[in-house]
Amino acid sequence: MLTGKIKFILISALLFSQCQSTEPINAGAKINGVNFVAPVKATTNAWAVQMEEHNIGWLAVIPYAFSRQGEPQVRFNNNKQWWGESTEGVKATIEQAKSRNLKVMVKPQVWMRDNWIGDFDLQTEADWKIWETDYRNYILKFAHLADSAGAEAFCIGTEYRNAVESRPQFWKSLITEIRTFYPGKLTYCANWDDYQTVPFWADLDYIGLSGYFPLSKNATPTVAQLDKAWKPVKAALKSYSAKYSKPILFVEIGYQNVDAAAWNSWEPVNRSAKSNEQAQANAYESFFRTFWHEPWVAGAFFWKWYDYHDAIKPGENIDWTPQNKQAQAVMAKYFSAGPGFLPSDDSAKSENAPHK
């Protein structure tokens, strides 16, 4: 029979251990995803089968909208868009993903012709109000669809630098409204150089970002060189994650199969450029070696993945997709191995070889 003093000590120890829990921010499996390019026309679920074959467990479905610089309108779901960007196509895509046990994040994204959406700006309060109404209608349309279709996550916006800085209260109100009906995880995709200025991370589940950090100007940097370049970035992200007690989610990250793939990796290149698969594969390997074992990293959605997998010819495809390239094998290796996998240094020797 325990004495009162012993009982007190045991209870106190239990309470202390509960308060001092070392449970990581993201204890579950990593989000092992890709950003799915919307099919041009209605398709079968063959693409979902191919994702499974390459150990992909998540996809981001992207119903684009369109804006112009200086104009407040947000246009979406029109008959000029690809089938996979329509409400019908998004719903069908989610159903096809679910048929193969894939998880889904719905990621509405605004495209601005000849400009980057982060530079989108308006000059009058009246125009901002029109934009708020249009953007809210756009986001709520697909948030309700995500809810009804059972999508596990939803992204409220992508790289809207000026609009986030100019209208912080709008975004917070939008998040509050979505929370009233949508039970899944919420994030926002900040650009790699402005995530620290986003004012509403505390209201979301993940600190999301486009992870196109410039790492090396070398044509084919080794994995070790890229690992070194990631170190200060990793330290900053880890500190920021701890500040909010929220995991980091790479909502977008990717590299093209070209020279200097890990430099300004957001910039499109000349499609006639010479392919450099090794540069792309090394960048993938270094990303995984740097982040995949960290409990404060929720996972990643790589940019990007097409539904017509078998038609992609690597030597002719200068693009961000890893499909049928060396990077595909790197991604599949880590996606299948689990969140704690970190290969030995020997496993990276081939990726460290300079490109000839």
Protein Blocks (a to p, Z undefined) as FASTA:
>chain_A
ZZfklmmmmmmmmmmmmmmpcbdfblcccdddddddddfbdcdfklmmmmmmnopabdcd
dddddddehiabdcehiakbcfklmmklmmmmmmmmmmnopacddddddddehiafklgc
cfbfklmmmmmmmmmmmmmmmmmmmmmnopabdcfbehilklmmmmmmlmmmmmmmmmmm
pmbdcdddddfklmmmpcklmmpmbdcddfkbcfbfcfbacfklmmmmmmmmmmmmmmmm
mmnopacddfbgcddddehklmcmmbccdfkbccdfklmmmmmmmmmmmmmmpmkbgbdc
dddddfklmlpcfklmgcfbfghiaklmmmmmmmmnojklccdfklmmmmmpccZZ
